[in-house]
Amino acid sequence: MGTVQCDETYVGPRKPRYAGTSKRGPWHQQDSFILFCAAERQGQIRRRVVSDVTGATLKAAIREEVDSRARIVR
């Protein structure tokens, strides 16, 4: 309920700090996953792993995690 802020991020091993300093390693994106979060301004947080960052996937995640009466902030 109320105002909800939604965002997504990649979670997993980091890339090397400087490009070209090391070979391909465990930081490759295959080892990462995408986490979607919906945070209510009054405190409650909903989170879930999503398969990709397309509009359809994120829209479905928002519809499942956020009450239809909530106001979503861009």
Helices and strands as residue ranges (DSSP letters): E 3-11, G 29-31, E 33-40, E 45-50, H 55-65, E 71-73
